[in-house]
């Protein structure tokens, strides 16, 4: 929490201002003067949180006060000392207790540090967003008593709902929803599940079957079966029959020739086996091992065998010659058939037809495959979109449950506070959030200004208690519009808060003793005609003439 501000350009009495947990009151005088610096002091507090309105181009500070340094202290787990120079607005310096520089950091880094220390981890609900919504200082555009959820007069309800969800700790669901918005290219408020014709598996199966059939036909066409090719190629009947007959005769002749060649080779191979003779010298050598052998008898037998072999060899040679004649005849007939086929042009026509058919089939396969690929891709994309839309619908439903839960918490708190403040004599303000994130806020049966501003304060206090909102700031233009009869109970709510609330009260005139005690306890600074924030009033012509 913010515990202290030090600034030498303030009136001497206010060089150091200390703050406390709970309610911190900036008090005016009994005559309720509006030129004392009460609003500027709230701007100074915002300045310490990283705000900018204190030194905005059209503010009195920039026009009437020289550049100066503001020292301030926060306490979280320990004391943290900082200072901010109005001549270097884009930087904040961390220092030690004596003001010695430790680190100069860009304002963005400083705001991030403040956010982290307060547990504000969401970009959409950091300290800057909290200041935009709940630092309600005169001159800012966020004092919309009938639309307290908006941070500016032309703010959007859906953005306010998102801010509240983040502030209530439901950051993940919003991040997921926004991620799906980008994936689908549609805003959550415009989301509607698309109604498209489903791409059926039957269409895909049909294309697959067509491609398979074409590939089989292509394979058959490329095989070496000419009679099948002729049918596939679509030659005329007489040509197809004649070409098929010639091709058949040619295959038969080739087969017959191959049989003759095989027989001839077998005969010649068998004849060679009879060529090995046992010579006379071989028989004479037997006497060395068998002295009693009858060589003459063996020689006679040998000559008999030789004669037999000669006869068989002659017969085999004659048979081989006959087979060769048949082979030659086949070769002649094969050549004649091949010539007739060539002269008829069947081979050329067949080759051309084969190429033409192959190209045609290949193109048809490519066309079908392209259709199949597109269909499969479209189906895959359709399934992805359907899955994304289902997820989006689920996220929106989960988000809606969180919104209803948050709405119930806020309304319950406002009802409880209203009962305490008005002693149940007035209706409590209520907040209604539609599924499209439109917001209704108001008090049933009471559209008065007092009820509207009371509703704004009760709304802020409900948010302060039940969310991560760390600080609340209410200027006197809010407080003074509420029925003063409710001040005592209302200030008790501020006082009992465990978080800081900074409010401006114009005066204590007509307030109860009990309330004055609360104010005295919570008062951090009192401004009056003789004790203005900067010691003078720029609105007072007398002060200008005297040079004060």
FIMI-715709 format. One record per residue (C-alpha): residue in three letters; z, x, y. Coordinates in steps of 0.05 Angstrom, whole numbers, padded with zeros to 5 digits, always signed. Example, Ala and Ser with C-alpha at 12.3 -4.5 7.8 and 13.67 -1.06 7.14 Angstrom:
FIMI-715709
Ala+00156+00246-00090;Ser+00143+00273-00021;
end
This chain:
FIMI-715709
Unk+00000+00000+00000;Unk-00008+00020+00073;Unk+00059+00047+00096;Unk+00046+00078+00165;Unk-00001+00086+00223;Unk+00005+00140+00277;Unk-00039+00142+00338;Unk-00024+00176+00405;Unk-00071+00133+00447;Unk-00028+00072+00432;Unk+00029+00055+00480;Unk+00086+00104+00470;Unk+00128+00051+00435;Unk+00074+00042+00383;Unk+00055+00115+00368;Unk+00083+00103+00298;Unk+00082+00036+00263;Unk+00111+00028+00194;Unk+00094-00027+00144;Unk+00126-00059+00084;Unk+00109-00095+00020;Unk+00097-00169+00028;Unk+00092-00200+00097;Unk+00078-00157+00158;Unk+00077-00195+00224;Unk+00044-00174+00289;Unk+00083-00215+00340;Unk+00063-00238+00409;Unk+00105-00263+00468;Unk+00133-00331+00480;Unk+00078-00348+00530;Unk+00027-00335+00477;Unk-00016-00286+00518;Unk-00081-00269+00485;Unk-00095-00201+00518;Unk-00041-00159+00486;Unk-00080-00124+00431;Unk-00058-00165+00371;Unk-00128-00173+00343;Unk-00145-00100+00358;Unk-00084-00079+00318;Unk-00110-00117+00258;Unk-00177-00082+00269;Unk-00139-00016+00269;Unk-00108-00035+00202;Unk-00176-00050+00174;Unk-00200+00017+00203;Unk-00149+00051+00158;Unk-00179+00015+00097;Unk-00248+00042+00115;Unk-00270-00016+00160;Unk-00317-00011+00219;Unk-00302-00068+00267;Unk-00249-00027+00305;Unk-00304+00019+00332;Unk-00363-00029+00333;Unk-00411-00019+00390;Unk-00389-00082+00427;Unk-00313-00074+00420;Unk-00264-00059+00475;Unk-00241+00005+00440;Unk-00309+00038+00445;Unk-00317+00015+00517;Unk-00247+00030+00544;Unk-00213+00082+00500;Unk-00233+00155+00491;Unk-00245+00184+00422;Unk-00181+00193+00384;Unk-00151+00207+00316;Unk-00114+00156+00274;Unk-00065+00182+00222;Unk-00044+00136+00166;Unk-00007+00137+00100;Unk-00016+00099+00035;Unk+00032+00097-00023;Unk+00009+00086-00094;Unk+00035+00132-00147;Unk+00054+00179-00090;Unk+00045+00185-00015;Unk-00026+00198+00008;Unk-00038+00222+00079;Unk-00103+00213+00116;Unk-00133+00214+00186;Unk-00197+00187+00215;Unk-00230+00212+00279;Unk-00267+00159+00319;Unk-00319+00212+00338;Unk-00335+00222+00264;Unk-00335+00152+00236;Unk-00373+00170+00173;Unk-00316+00214+00148;Unk-00243+00208+00130;Unk-00198+00268+00121;Unk-00142+00274+00071;Unk-00085+00317+00097;Unk-00014+00337+00083;Unk+00048+00306+00114;Unk+00040+00351+00175;Unk-00033+00332+00186;Unk-00063+00396+00158;Unk-00132+00384+00129;Unk-00138+00382+00053;Unk-00207+00350+00044;Unk-00259+00317+00088;Unk-00295+00263+00050;Unk-00353+00216+00067;Unk-00331+00145+00083;Unk-00364+00121+00019;Unk-00323+00168-00023;Unk-00260+00148+00014;Unk-00274+00074+00002;Unk-00285+00089-00071;Unk-00218+00126-00074;Unk-00183+00066-00041;Unk-00216+00018-00089;Unk-00196+00059-00150;Unk-00124+00065-00127;Unk-00121-00010-00119;Unk-00154-00021-00187;Unk-00217-00049-00157;Unk-00267-00019-00207;Unk-00325-00067-00195;Unk-00379-00051-00144;Unk-00383-00125-00126;Unk-00309-00130-00112;Unk-00289-00064-00082;Unk-00246-00054-00020;Unk-00307-00067+00025;Unk-00320-00135-00008;Unk-00246-00152-00003;Unk-00247-00137+00072;Unk-00310-00178+00081;Unk-00277-00239+00048;Unk-00203-00235+00062;Unk-00192-00192+00124;Unk-00199-00252+00169;Unk-00198-00223+00239;Unk-00221-00257+00302;Unk-00293-00237+00317;Unk-00313-00231+00244;Unk-00356-00284+00212;Unk-00311-00299+00153;Unk-00264-00350+00185;Unk-00299-00410+00154;Unk-00241-00458+00146;Unk-00283-00509+00108;Unk-00317-00455+00067;Unk-00262-00403+00056;Unk-00300-00374-00004;Unk-00356-00349+00041;Unk-00354-00281+00074;Unk-00402-00303+00129;Unk-00428-00367+00159;Unk-00494-00365+00121;Unk-00465-00338+00057;Unk-00486-00362-00011;Unk-00442-00400-00060;Unk-00467-00363-00121;Unk-00451-00295-00089;Unk-00381-00321-00073;Unk-00371-00343-00145;Unk-00394-00275-00171;Unk-00345-00241-00123;Unk-00288-00284-00148;Unk-00306-00271-00221;Unk-00304-00196-00209;Unk-00240-00202-00170;Unk-00210-00240-00229;Unk-00230-00183-00275;Unk-00292-00215-00307;Unk-00338-00159-00288;Unk-00372-00147-00355;Unk-00399-00217-00363;Unk-00432-00213-00294;Unk-00462-00145-00309;Unk-00491-00172-00374;Unk-00519-00234-00339;Unk-00551-00192-00285;Unk-00581-00145-00337;Unk-00612-00205-00372;Unk-00638-00231-00305;Unk-00676-00166-00297;Unk-00700-00167-00369;Unk-00727-00238-00364;Unk-00749-00232-00291;Unk-00713-00296-00271;Unk-00650-00311-00232;Unk-00592-00343-00268;Unk-00597-00405-00223;Unk-00670-00413-00242;Unk-00662-00398-00316;Unk-00690-00448-00365;Unk-00710-00435-00436;Unk-00785-00433-00442;Unk-00821-00483-00486;Unk-00879-00445-00518;Unk-00919-00459-00581;Unk-00889-00420-00637;Unk-00936-00370-00671;Unk-00932-00387-00745;Unk-00930-00340-00803;Unk-00986-00381-00834;Unk-01034-00358-00780;Unk-01015-00285-00793;Unk-01021-00294-00868;Unk-01090-00325-00860;Unk-01115-00265-00821;Unk-01084-00217-00871;Unk-01120-00252-00928;Unk-01187-00250-00890;Unk-01179-00175-00878;Unk-01162-00163-00952;Unk-01224-00203-00975;Unk-01269-00163-00928;Unk-01241-00097-00951;Unk-01254-00116-01024;Unk-01325-00135-01007;Unk-01334-00069-00971;Unk-01308-00031-01031;Unk-01354-00067-01079;Unk-01413-00053-01034;Unk-01399+00021-01033;Unk-01392+00027-01109;Unk-01451+00054-01150;Unk-01471-00012-01181;Unk-01539-00027-01155;Unk-01548-00096-01186;Unk-01483-00119-01152;Unk-01505-00087-01088;Unk-01571-00126-01090;Unk-01533-00192-01094;Unk-01485-00171-01039;Unk-01542-00147-00996;Unk-01577-00215-01000;Unk-01647-00192-01022;Unk-01696-00250-01039;Unk-01693-00276-01110;Unk-01759-00247-01136;Unk-01746-00179-01104;Unk-01675-00179-01128;Unk-01696-00196-01200;Unk-01752-00143-01201;Unk-01707-00090-01170;Unk-01651-00107-01218;Unk-01699-00103-01278;Unk-01727-00036-01257;Unk-01657-00009-01244;Unk-01635-00034-01313;Unk-01695-00002-01348;Unk-01681+00062-01311;Unk-01608+00063-01334;Unk-01629+00048-01406;Unk-01680+00105-01406;Unk-01630+00154-01378;Unk-01579+00132-01430;Unk-01631+00140-01486;Unk-01652+00209-01461;Unk-01579+00230-01459;Unk-01572+00209-01532;Unk-01634+00249-01554;Unk-01609+00311-01517;Unk-01540+00304-01551;Unk-01572+00299-01621;Unk-01618+00359-01609;Unk-01560+00402-01585;Unk-01519+00382-01646;Unk-01577+00402-01694;Unk-01588+00468-01661;Unk-01514+00484-01662;Unk-01511+00468-01738;Unk-01573+00511-01753;Unk-01540+00572-01723;Unk-01484+00568-01774;Unk-01535+00585-01830;Unk-01559+00649-01797;Unk-01503+00694-01822;Unk-01529+00729-01888;Unk-01493+00771-01939;Unk-01537+00834-01943;Unk-01549+00878-02005;Unk-01506+00934-01978;Unk-01447+00886-01975;Unk-01455+00872-02051;Unk-01459+00946-02068;Unk-01394+00958-02030;Unk-01358+00909-02078;Unk-01366+00960-02135;Unk-01314+01005-02101;Unk-01262+00951-02110;Unk-01289+00914-02171;Unk-01325+00966-02217;Unk-01344+00914-02269;Unk-01376+00864-02221;Unk-01447+00839-02239;Unk-01483+00855-02174;Unk-01550+00831-02199;Unk-01523+00761-02214;Unk-01491+00758-02145;Unk-01556+00781-02114;Unk-01595+00725-02148;Unk-01545+00674-02123;Unk-01552+00704-02053;Unk-01627+00698-02054;Unk-01621+00625-02076;Unk-01576+00610-02017;Unk-01623+00644-01970;Unk-01681+00601-01994;Unk-01640+00538-01986;Unk-01622+00559-01914;Unk-01694+00573-01898;Unk-01714+00503-01922;Unk-01658+00470-01882;Unk-01674+00511-01821;Unk-01746+00490-01823;Unk-01726+00417-01829;Unk-01676+00424-01771;Unk-01729+00457-01729;Unk-01778+00402-01744;Unk-01724+00349-01726;Unk-01708+00385-01661;Unk-01781+00387-01642;Unk-01787+00312-01654;Unk-01725+00299-01610;Unk-01755+00343-01555;Unk-01818+00301-01557;Unk-01776+00239-01548;Unk-01738+00272-01491;Unk-01803+00291-01457;Unk-01828+00220-01466;Unk-01764+00193-01434;Unk-01771+00242-01376;Unk-01842+00216-01365;Unk-01820+00144-01367;Unk-01761+00157-01321;Unk-01806+00192-01271;Unk-01855+00134-01275;Unk-01799+00082-01263;Unk-01770+00123-01206;Unk-01839+00126-01174;Unk-01848+00051-01181;Unk-01779+00038-01150;Unk-01795+00086-01093;Unk-01864+00056-01081;Unk-01833-00014-01079;Unk-01784+00011-01026;Unk-01723-00018-01061;Unk-01683+00046-01051;Unk-01699+00051-00977;Unk-01687-00023-00966;Unk-01623-00019-01006;Unk-01597+00040-00966;Unk-01613+00005-00900;Unk-01581-00059-00924;Unk-01520-00022-00949;Unk-01511+00012-00881;Unk-01522-00052-00843;Unk-01476-00092-00887;Unk-01423-00038-00885;Unk-01425-00034-00809;Unk-01423-00110-00804;Unk-01364-00116-00851;Unk-01328-00058-00816;Unk-01337-00093-00749;Unk-01311-00158-00777;Unk-01251-00122-00806;Unk-01238-00089-00738;Unk-01244-00157-00703;Unk-01196-00190-00752;Unk-01148-00132-00748;Unk-01149-00135-00672;Unk-01134-00210-00675;Unk-01079-00196-00725;Unk-01048-00141-00681;Unk-01050-00186-00620;Unk-01020-00243-00658;Unk-00965-00199-00688;Unk-00950-00168-00620;Unk-00948-00237-00588;Unk-00901-00262-00642;Unk-00857-00201-00634;Unk-00855-00211-00558;Unk-00842-00285-00568;Unk-00784-00269-00614;Unk-00757-00218-00564;Unk-00761-00269-00508;Unk-00728-00322-00551;Unk-00672-00274-00569;Unk-00664-00255-00496;Unk-00663-00327-00475;Unk-00613-00345-00529;Unk-00569-00287-00505;Unk-00577-00309-00433;Unk-00558-00380-00450;Unk-00498-00355-00489;Unk-00476-00310-00430;Unk-00484-00367-00381;Unk-00441-00411-00425;Unk-00388-00357-00431;Unk-00391-00346-00356;Unk-00383-00421-00344;Unk-00320-00422-00386;Unk-00292-00364-00344;Unk-00311-00401-00280;Unk-00274-00464-00303;Unk-00214-00422-00323;Unk-00214-00387-00255;Unk-00223-00453-00218;Unk-00164-00483-00255;Unk-00120-00423-00237;Unk-00139-00428-00163;Unk-00130-00503-00159;Unk-00064-00501-00196;Unk-00037-00447-00149;Unk-00061-00485-00086;Unk-00029-00549-00112;Unk+00036-00514-00125;Unk+00036-00480-00057;Unk+00017-00545-00021;Unk+00074-00582-00055;Unk+00122-00529-00030;Unk+00094-00525+00041;Unk+00084-00600+00054;Unk+00138-00624+00007;Unk+00083-00664-00027;Unk+00069-00704+00035;Unk-00004-00683+00038;Unk-00059-00676-00013;Unk-00073-00606-00036;Unk-00139-00572-00023;Unk-00184-00568-00084;Unk-00242-00524-00103;Unk-00299-00548-00147;Unk-00352-00502-00176;Unk-00415-00530-00208;Unk-00454-00500-00265;Unk-00506-00479-00214;Unk-00450-00442-00177;Unk-00448-00489-00118;Unk-00378-00496-00089;Unk-00341-00555-00060;Unk-00278-00541-00020;Unk-00236-00591+00017;Unk-00174-00636+00021;Unk-00185-00706-00005;Unk-00174-00758+00049;Unk-00159-00707+00103;Unk-00214-00673+00143;Unk-00169-00652+00201;Unk-00172-00581+00230;Unk-00099-00569+00210;Unk-00112-00588+00138;Unk-00175-00545+00136;Unk-00139-00482+00160;Unk-00080-00497+00116;Unk-00128-00501+00058;Unk-00158-00434+00077;Unk-00090-00400+00077;Unk-00069-00431+00012;Unk-00135-00410-00019;Unk-00125-00338+00003;Unk-00053-00337-00022;Unk-00076-00365-00089;Unk-00129-00309-00094;Unk-00078-00257-00072;Unk-00029-00277-00127;Unk-00076-00287-00185;Unk-00131-00235-00175;Unk-00138-00161-00160;Unk-00143-00175-00085;Unk-00094-00123-00057;Unk-00087-00142+00016;Unk-00093-00204+00060;Unk-00104-00205+00136;Unk-00098-00269+00178;Unk-00107-00269+00253;Unk-00072-00318+00300;Unk-00135-00361+00307;Unk-00120-00384+00236;Unk-00044-00390+00239;Unk-00041-00428+00305;Unk-00086-00484+00278;Unk-00038-00503+00223;Unk+00016-00555+00233;Unk+00077-00516+00257;Unk+00122-00559+00215;Unk+00094-00522+00155;Unk+00106-00452+00181;Unk+00173-00439+00149;Unk+00151-00454+00078;Unk+00083-00422+00090;Unk+00115-00357+00114;Unk+00160-00357+00053;Unk+00098-00355+00010;Unk+00072-00295+00050;Unk+00140-00262+00046;Unk+00150-00270-00029;Unk+00082-00239-00045;Unk+00085-00173-00082;Unk+00024-00151-00043;Unk+00015-00137+00031;Unk-00004-00192+00080;Unk-00016-00176+00153;Unk-00014-00236+00200;Unk-00012-00247+00275;Unk+00036-00298+00304;Unk+00027-00314+00378;Unk+00100-00331+00391;Unk+00165-00357+00360;Unk+00172-00415+00408;Unk+00198-00479+00376;Unk+00209-00447+00307;Unk+00271-00458+00264;Unk+00326-00407+00259;Unk+00309-00395+00186;Unk+00237-00381+00203;Unk+00257-00335+00260;Unk+00298-00295+00210;Unk+00238-00288+00165;Unk+00195-00266+00224;Unk+00247-00216+00249;Unk+00251-00186+00179;Unk+00176-00181+00172;Unk+00159-00161+00243;Unk+00126-00092+00247;Unk+00104-00094+00320;Unk+00117-00139+00380;Unk+00067-00141+00437;Unk+00081-00169+00506;Unk+00057-00166+00577;Unk+00098-00103+00588;Unk+00084-00074+00520;Unk+00010-00079+00508;Unk-00020-00042+00449;Unk-00054+00010+00494;Unk-00007+00001+00553;Unk-00058-00039+00595;Unk-00104-00098+00593;Unk-00178-00089+00605;Unk-00183-00163+00620;Unk-00133-00159+00677;Unk-00168-00145+00744;Unk-00103-00121+00775;Unk-00096-00067+00721;Unk-00167-00045+00735;Unk-00155-00039+00810;Unk-00091+00000+00800;Unk-00126+00045+00750;Unk-00078+00028+00694;
end
